[in-house]
């Protein structure tokens, strides 16, 4: 019999050929849950994360997910192996007040001081990352801007990417965005910088890549939209 966890969905972000879904249990514990598959990269397929009506979970859905067992992986302590034989169930929708209850107040987004050419405080060495105890944060920011640009254009790479720029707890961040809804909306716009209002961000640590673990904005939740 699968164990069922109910949480507020705070990310359904792009990951390889699937998604990374994660949320927080709304019981004051601060517990994060990231359902993962048994595949090597742990991404969740459309079939594995669907409701009975075949629809996909949205950010802010209150979701019940059948799980088999905890499956922590290095700093991704929140991972649980999902039960692929059962549908997920939607039990409602959270609002801004619900997010305020879940809001976290870390002194920094893990370890700062290491940046890519186009980012800022956006990655951590794998040696440092394995010392961490979690990989998900829900923070609130008031000065969020989104940057649409083609960072590799001078090398013939025309791909457009989306980055989130914000300050938090006295630190400046420029992080890649993997929220598929915001990618769909903003990557269709001209290159430039777009200002957003007060927002919650779900920030996640991705899989190790070439010696680093990258900080990613897995979800953007604008106050004006809810």
Rosetta blueprint (number, residue, H / E / L):
1 X L
2 X L
3 X E
4 X E
5 X E
6 X E
7 X E
8 X E
9 X E
10 X E
11 X E
12 X E
13 X E
14 X E
15 X E
16 X L
17 X L
18 X E
19 X E
20 X E
21 X E
22 X E
23 X E
24 X E
25 X L
26 X L
27 X L
28 X L
29 X L
30 X L
31 X L
32 X E
33 X E
34 X E
35 X E
36 X E
37 X L
38 X L
39 X L
40 X L
41 X L
42 X L
43 X L
44 X E
45 X L
46 X L
47 X L
48 X L
49 X L
50 X E
51 X E
52 X L
53 X L
54 X L
55 X L
56 X E
57 X L
58 X L
59 X L
60 X L
61 X E
62 X E
63 X E
64 X E
65 X E
66 X E
67 X E
68 X E
69 X E
70 X E
71 X L
72 X L
73 X E
74 X L
75 X L
76 X E
77 X L
78 X L
79 X E
80 X E
81 X E
82 X E
83 X L
84 X L
85 X L
86 X L
87 X L
88 X E
89 X E
90 X E
91 X E
92 X E
93 X E
94 X L
95 X L
96 X H
97 X H
98 X H
99 X H
100 X H
101 X H
102 X H
103 X L
104 X L
105 X L
106 X L
107 X L
108 X L
109 X L
110 X L
111 X L
112 X L
113 X L
114 X L
115 X L
116 X L
117 X L
118 X L
119 X L
120 X E
121 X L
122 X L
123 X E
124 X E
125 X E
126 X H
127 X H
128 X H
129 X H
130 X L
131 X L
132 X L
133 X L
134 X L
135 X L
136 X E
137 X E
138 X E
139 X E
140 X E
141 X E
142 X L
143 X L
144 X L
145 X E
146 X E
147 X E
148 X E
149 X E
150 X L
151 X L
152 X L
153 X H
154 X H
155 X H
156 X L
157 X L
158 X L
159 X L
160 X L
161 X E
162 X E
163 X E
164 X E
165 X E
166 X E
167 X E
168 X E
169 X L
170 X L
171 X E
172 X E
173 X E
174 X E
175 X E
176 X E
177 X E
178 X L
179 X L
180 X H
181 X H
182 X H
183 X H
184 X H
185 X H
186 X H
187 X L
188 X L
189 X L
190 X L
191 X L
192 X E
193 X E
194 X E
195 X E
196 X L
197 X L
198 X L
199 X E
200 X E
201 X E
202 X E
203 X E
204 X E
205 X E
206 X L
207 X L
208 X L
209 X E
210 X L
211 X L
212 X E
213 X E
214 X E
215 X E
216 X E
217 X E
218 X E
219 X E
220 X E
221 X E
222 X E
223 X H
224 X H
225 X H
226 X L
